[in-house]
Amino acid sequence: MSTQTLIGPTMIAKDSPLHRMRQRKQVSLRGESGSGSVAPRTAAGRTNLALSAREERLLRKILAKEMDYIDSEEFRKPNAEKTIYDDAPPVQRPDVSWYRPLMDDLAPSSSRSLKNAGTVLLTGAEERVLFLQYNYARFRVRELQKVVAGNEPTPEQAREVLKWYRTAVRYREQIAETNLALVLAMAKRTRMSEVDFADLVSEGNMALLRSVDKFDCGRGFKFSTYACRAILKAFSRQGMKLSKYRQRFPTDFDPALEKSNHLETLRRQHELESAEEVKHVVLNNDADLTDVEQTVIHHRFGIDLPENQEPLTLEQVGQIIGVTKERVRQIQNKALEKIRLALEANAAEKAEQLLAEQGIDPGAADEDDLY
């Protein structure tokens, strides 16, 4: 029997592709803690300072360009690191799982609500905490760049640079993810029929990232006020750029030739393939569902039922298995989480096989950077 690891409410095989994928993610995040954590210790109590080839490439890239940051008097106070990270109140990270399905529609008239349950609205104090943490990490990278000053960094210095750089990346991502809905809201309000909605959102996202890099929380303004102006300017520049292009290359527009259901066809095909994959997982019980969970999933979603039989409601399923409607909902959610993890494991295994066939190391992808 394979060893299993408890992750949330479900069990994942320790040697499964999903478990290996999560282990690689944890390894890549070592040293990211904002509270001054360092690389793992060996049995002899010494820090293992050997850098991987990937880390060496990233280190060279960091040291090659001066790190910008927004300065603050807080950075030079005694115990600044402890005050900014350890003593600061925690700020919740948003759930951005809603963003990709929304962008798949690529239309400003989407019926999905931007006020998703995973959206986090920050107070002015919380924004200040995040921006101080982000800029302090960049400040520490810059100070280490000054110390190295073109020389070969020591192993300890290299680890410190990577730790603070990754900390900065993490906080930059958190701030941007918290304000993703801001870009979509501004794009929906902007009337620029000549600019594709997806291009508009792309320009807005780039403007949002630039705003994160340049915002000074010490001036007392809300980040949303600063970012909105930058996003609108980016929209305007995109519109002007497209107008100039069309003036240089005028063409007749025939709406009949522009009509295409290609995206809709791809979406339907993807939905059918996804539904078949889920059905395969359920029928083969790859997710290790219990008998009760299988019964609930089969009746709730009409899996392997006659075509003329409609899926049952929560209350109807509850009458079949002898529990309340709310209990059926809980069983259903737990089963769906198991199915989701099984699908992720299958996807991870397929990705590993594809990369192995191409002779690519799955962990060799470049990390996100601040440049």
C-alpha positions in Angstrom: 0.0 0.0 0.0 1.5 3.4 -1.0 2.3 5.9 1.7 -0.2 8.8 1.7 0.0 12.4 2.7 -2.9 14.4 4.2 -3.6 17.6 2.2 -6.7 19.4 3.3 -9.6 17.0 3.7 -8.3 14.5 1.1 -5.5 11.9 0.9 -2.9 12.1 -1.9 -0.5 9.3 -2.7 3.0 10.3 -1.7 4.5 9.1 -5.0 1.8 10.5 -7.2 2.5 13.1 -9.9 0.5 15.7 -8.1 2.5 15.2 -4.9 5.8 15.4 -6.8 4.6 18.6 -8.4 3.7 20.2 -5.1 7.1 19.1 -3.6 8.9 20.9 -6.5 6.8 24.0 -5.8 7.7 23.9 -2.1 11.4 23.5 -3.0 11.2 26.5 -5.4 9.7 28.6 -2.6 12.4 27.9 0.0 13.7 30.9 1.6 10.8 33.1 0.5 9.5 33.8 4.1 9.4 37.5 4.8 10.4 36.9 8.5 14.1 36.3 7.6 14.1 32.5 7.1 17.1 31.0 5.4 18.0 27.9 3.4 17.3 24.5 5.1 19.9 23.1 7.5 21.8 19.9 7.0 22.3 17.3 9.6 25.5 18.9 10.7 23.7 22.2 11.4 25.2 24.0 8.4 23.3 25.8 5.7 23.3 23.9 2.3 24.4 26.8 0.1 24.8 24.9 -3.2 22.8 26.7 -5.9 21.0 24.8 -8.7 21.6 25.8 -12.3 18.2 27.4 -12.4 19.1 29.5 -9.3 22.4 30.5 -10.8 20.7 31.8 -13.9 18.2 33.7 -11.9 21.0 35.2 -9.7 22.9 36.4 -12.7 19.8 38.1 -14.0 19.1 39.8 -10.7 22.7 41.1 -10.3 22.8 42.3 -13.9 20.3 45.1 -13.4 19.9 47.6 -10.6 16.8 46.9 -8.5 14.4 49.8 -8.2 12.3 50.4 -5.1 10.2 53.1 -3.4 12.1 54.2 -0.4 10.7 54.7 3.1 12.1 55.9 6.4 10.8 52.7 7.9 13.5 50.7 6.2 16.3 52.2 8.2 14.8 52.0 11.6 16.1 49.5 14.2 14.5 46.0 13.8 12.9 47.2 10.5 12.5 43.6 9.2 10.8 42.4 12.3 8.5 45.5 12.4 7.5 45.2 8.7 7.0 41.5 8.5 6.6 39.8 11.9 4.7 42.6 13.8 2.5 43.5 10.8 -1.1 42.1 10.7 -1.6 39.4 8.1 -3.3 40.3 4.9 -5.5 37.8 3.2 -4.4 36.6 -0.3 -7.3 36.7 -2.8 -8.7 33.7 -4.7 -8.3 34.4 -8.4 -9.6 31.1 -9.7 -12.6 33.1 -11.2 -10.3 35.2 -13.4 -9.4 32.6 -16.1 -13.0 31.5 -16.8 -14.0 35.1 -17.1 -11.2 35.9 -19.5 -12.1 32.9 -21.6 -15.2 34.7 -22.7 -13.2 37.7 -23.9 -16.3 39.9 -23.9 -17.2 43.0 -21.9 -20.8 41.9 -21.8 -20.0 38.8 -19.8 -22.7 38.0 -17.2 -20.2 36.9 -14.6 -20.0 39.2 -11.6 -16.7 40.8 -10.8 -17.6 40.8 -7.1 -16.5 37.2 -6.7 -16.5 35.5 -3.3 -12.7 35.3 -3.5 -12.2 39.0 -4.0 -10.4 40.8 -1.2 -11.0 44.5 -0.6 -8.0 46.1 1.2 -8.1 48.9 3.6 -5.6 51.7 3.4 -3.7 50.2 6.4 -3.6 46.8 4.7 -2.3 48.3 1.4 0.4 50.1 3.4 1.5 46.8 5.0 1.7 45.1 1.6 3.6 47.9 -0.2 6.1 48.3 2.7 6.7 44.5 2.6 7.1 44.5 -1.2 9.5 47.6 -1.3 11.5 46.5 1.7 12.3 43.2 -0.1 13.4 45.2 -3.1 15.4 47.5 -0.9 17.2 44.5 0.6 18.0 43.2 -2.9 19.4 46.6 -3.9 21.6 46.8 -0.7 23.0 43.4 -1.5 23.7 44.5 -5.1 25.7 47.4 -3.7 27.7 45.0 -1.4 28.4 42.6 -4.3 29.2 45.5 -6.7 30.2 43.5 -9.7 32.2 40.9 -7.7 31.3 37.2 -7.4 28.8 36.9 -4.5 29.6 34.6 -1.6 27.2 31.6 -1.2 25.6 33.4 1.8 25.1 36.6 -0.2 23.7 34.6 -3.2 21.1 32.9 -0.9 20.1 36.3 0.6 19.6 37.8 -2.8 17.4 35.0 -4.0 15.4 35.0 -0.8 14.6 38.7 -0.9 14.0 38.6 -4.6 11.5 35.8 -4.3 9.8 37.6 -1.4 9.4 40.7 -3.6 7.9 38.6 -6.4 5.5 37.0 -4.0 4.2 40.4 -2.7 4.0 41.9 -6.1 1.9 39.0 -7.3 -0.4 39.4 -4.2 -1.0 43.1 -4.8 -1.6 42.6 -8.5 -4.0 39.6 -7.9 -5.9 41.7 -5.3 -6.5 44.4 -8.0 -7.2 42.2 -11.1 -10.9 43.1 -10.9 -10.0 46.8 -11.2 -8.6 46.3 -14.7 -11.7 44.4 -15.8 -14.0 47.0 -14.3 -12.2 49.8 -16.1 -12.1 47.9 -19.4 -15.9 47.3 -19.2 -16.5 51.0 -18.6 -14.2 52.1 -21.5 -16.0 52.5 -24.8 -13.3 51.7 -27.4 -15.0 49.7 -30.1 -11.9 49.7 -32.3 -9.8 47.9 -29.6 -10.3 44.2 -28.9 -11.4 43.6 -25.3 -8.7 41.1 -24.7 -6.0 43.5 -25.9 -7.5 46.2 -23.7 -7.3 44.0 -20.6 -3.8 43.0 -21.5 -2.7 46.6 -21.6 -4.5 47.3 -18.4 -2.7 44.4 -16.7 0.7 45.7 -17.7 -0.3 49.2 -16.5 -1.4 47.6 -13.2 2.0 45.9 -12.7 3.8 49.2 -13.5 1.6 50.9 -10.9 2.5 48.3 -8.3 6.2 49.0 -8.9 5.9 52.8 -8.7 3.2 53.4 -6.1 4.4 55.3 -3.0 2.1 54.3 0.0 3.7 57.0 2.1 1.8 59.7 0.3 -1.5 58.7 1.8 -3.4 57.9 -1.4 -5.3 54.7 -2.1 -3.6 52.4 -4.6 -6.9 52.1 -6.6 -6.9 55.8 -7.3 -3.4 55.8 -8.6 -3.8 52.6 -10.6 -7.1 53.7 -12.3 -5.4 56.7 -13.8 -2.5 54.6 -15.1 -4.9 52.0 -16.5 -7.0 54.7 -18.3 -3.8 56.2 -19.8 -2.7 52.8 -21.0 -6.2 52.3 -22.7 -5.9 55.8 -24.3 -2.4 55.0 -25.6 -3.5 51.7 -27.0 -6.4 53.4 -28.8 -4.2 56.1 -30.3 -1.6 53.5 -31.4 -4.3 51.5 -33.2 -5.8 54.7 -34.8 -2.5 55.7 -36.2 -2.0 52.2 -37.6 -5.3 52.2 -39.3 -4.7 55.6 -40.8 -1.5 54.3 -42.4 -3.1 51.0 -43.5 -6.8 51.7 -44.4 -8.9 48.7 -45.3 -12.5 48.2 -46.1 -14.4 46.4 -43.4 -16.9 43.7 -44.3 -18.7 42.4 -41.2 -19.8 39.3 -43.0 -16.2 38.3 -43.5 -15.3 38.9 -39.9 -18.0 36.6 -38.4 -16.6 33.4 -37.0 -17.7 30.9 -34.4 -14.1 29.5 -34.0 -13.8 30.5 -30.4 -17.2 29.2 -29.6 -16.4 25.9 -31.3 -13.2 25.6 -29.4 -15.0 26.3 -26.1 -17.6 23.7 -26.8 -15.0 21.1 -27.8 -13.0 21.9 -24.6 -16.2 21.5 -22.5 -17.0 18.2 -24.1 -13.5 16.8 -23.6 -13.5 18.0 -20.0 -16.9 16.4 -19.3 -15.6 13.1 -20.8 -12.5 13.2 -18.6 -14.6 13.9 -15.5 -16.9 11.0 -16.4 -14.0 8.7 -16.9 -12.6 9.6 -13.5 -15.9 9.0 -11.8 -16.8 5.7 -13.6 -13.3 4.3 -12.9 -13.3 5.8 -9.4 -9.8 7.2 -9.9 -10.7 9.7 -7.1 -11.3 6.9 -4.6 -14.9 8.1 -3.9 -16.9 6.2 -1.2 -20.1 4.4 -2.1 -22.2 7.3 -0.7 -20.1 9.9 -2.6 -20.5 7.9 -5.9 -24.2 7.7 -5.4 -24.5 11.5 -4.8 -22.3 12.4 -7.8 -24.1 10.0 -10.1 -27.6 11.3 -9.2 -26.7 14.9 -8.9 -24.9 15.2 -12.3 -26.7 12.4 -14.2 -23.6 10.4 -14.8 -24.2 7.0 -16.4 -28.0 7.5 -16.1 -30.6 6.9 -18.8 -30.9 9.9 -21.2 -34.5 10.5 -20.2 -33.7 10.7 -16.5 -33.0 14.2 -15.2 -30.4 14.9 -12.5 -31.9 14.9 -9.0 -32.0 17.8 -6.6 -30.1 17.9 -3.3 -33.4 17.1 -1.4 -34.2 14.2 -3.7 -30.8 12.6 -3.3 -31.1 13.1 0.4 -34.3 11.1 0.5 -32.5 8.3 -1.4 -29.5 8.0 1.0 -31.4 9.1 4.1 -29.7 12.4 5.0 -30.6 16.1 5.0 -30.2 18.3 2.0 -27.3 20.2 3.6 -25.5 16.9 4.4 -25.8 16.0 0.7 -24.3 19.3 -0.2 -21.3 18.6 2.1 -20.8 15.1 0.6 -21.0 16.5 -2.9 -18.4 19.2 -2.2 -16.0 16.7 -0.7 -16.5 14.4 -3.7 -15.9 17.2 -6.1 -12.7 18.2 -4.4 -11.5 14.6 -4.7 -12.3 14.6 -8.4 -10.5 17.9 -8.9 -7.4 16.5 -7.3 -7.6 13.4 -9.4 -7.9 15.5 -12.6 -4.9 17.6 -11.5 -2.9 14.5 -10.9 -3.8 13.1 -14.3 -2.8 16.5 -15.9 0.5 16.6 -14.0 1.3 13.0 -15.1 0.5 13.8 -18.8 2.6 17.0 -18.6 5.6 15.1 -17.1 5.3 12.4 -19.8 5.3 15.1 -22.5 8.2 16.9 -21.1 10.1 13.7 -20.6 9.5 12.8 -24.3 11.0 16.2 -25.3 13.9 15.8 -23.0 12.9 18.8 -20.8 13.4 19.0 -17.0 9.9 19.8 -15.6 11.5 22.1 -13.0 13.7 24.1 -15.4 11.2 26.8 -16.4 12.4 30.3 -15.6 10.9 32.0 -12.5 8.7 35.1 -12.8 10.9 38.2 -12.4 10.5 41.9 -11.6 12.1 43.3 -14.8 
